[in-house]
């Protein structure tokens, strides 16, 4: 009997033990659940983030990580072969090295990456004068090119910017609205076609600076204004040259002579000089605006503008501009020597002479008179006769007012042709006419 009681007690103890164990297990489980709740919350945040990261991996690999991004390796100019250099490749070689040019032995020279050097024909007096002028006046954007009309040798090439440092690099090779310098092309076409002469009286209406062809047309018996073409060139009269293009010259002859001057084609193939543009006008009004120099899409580089003026100076023959006078290899051997190269004949010598007569009025009684005369009206370069043309227009690249001056001198024996472009912002610094006058003073001093 005692044995059964002991067995019963053992069973009860066993049931209590199992119950206690079960209770203990349940408590442990509940504690584990409580402890893992924060982990679950973190996982609810972490897992979607991981999924999003994995989904966006292609985009990250495409654009790159800002931290992983490394600076591109510095671009080292490739050594150019110095064998068989022509006018274009020699120009490019000289242009690439030009920023390192310094005066040595009385000449501007620059080293080449592969050894050797470029020797330039730069006139130090003119070059330094214009560099200082642009710097002193803090010109927002200033460009200047001068060359020798008979040979095409570059005598000066200056670029400067006080508003956008770095803009000046290569800026002389780029294109800018030509403005009234294009009146030279219009006059050339009219003279070559034998339709007018320098002293032809030409009727017009509207203000001299009018930009709308609807005011220019002549009405019989209405008391129209008249002016000789030569004086209209000097005063840069828009209605006269607009009518001359639209009603006398015509579209095709105007485009023909624009092409002869080198528009819509490389002026020196292989050089960095961009091809100047003269788009086809769609209407008579557009033709008239183009002839007057009001089409902003008619664009030219300072190198080309100087070459155009040099063409008139050279009796109608355009010479290839040459930046390198001589190039030597690392051993000192001459591998390129500049020789005058004729690009094309643009006009007859008689037309060039007539055009020179018209351009002389710019300084004598036209838009540049003030810059070349003192307060008493005396010529500041009394012994030098100058043929010139001004241009003025608003532009957007860069934004500002574009002031052009192109000239050559002396008229009897031209030794220098130049083009200056100053882009002023709200505050005017200096006009291109004054830049040209200072350059001529330095050259003929």
Buried (B, 14 or more C-beta within 10 A) or exposed (E): EEEEEEEEEEEEEEEEEEEEEEEEEEEEEEEEEEEEEEEEEEEEEEEEEEEEEEEEEEEEEEEEEEEEEEEEEEEEEEEBEBEEBEBBBBBBBBBBBBEEBEEEEEBBBBBBEBEBBBBBBBBBBBBBBBBEBBEEBBBBBBBBBBBBBBBBBBBBBBBBBBBEEEBBEBBBBBBBBBBBBBBBBBBBBBBBBEBBBBEBEBBBBBBBEBBBBEBBBBEEEEEBBEBBBBBBBBBBBBBBBBBBBBBBBBBEBBBBBBBBBBBEEEBBBBBBBBBBBBBEBEEBBBBBBBBBBBBBEBBBBBBBBBBBBBBBBBBBBBBBBBBBBBBBBEEEEEBBEBEBBEBBBBBEEEBBBBBBBBBBBBBBEBBBBEBBBEEEEEBEBEEBBBBBBBBBBEBEEBEBBBBBBBBBBBBEEBBBBBBBBBBBBEEEBBBBBBBBBBBBBBBBE
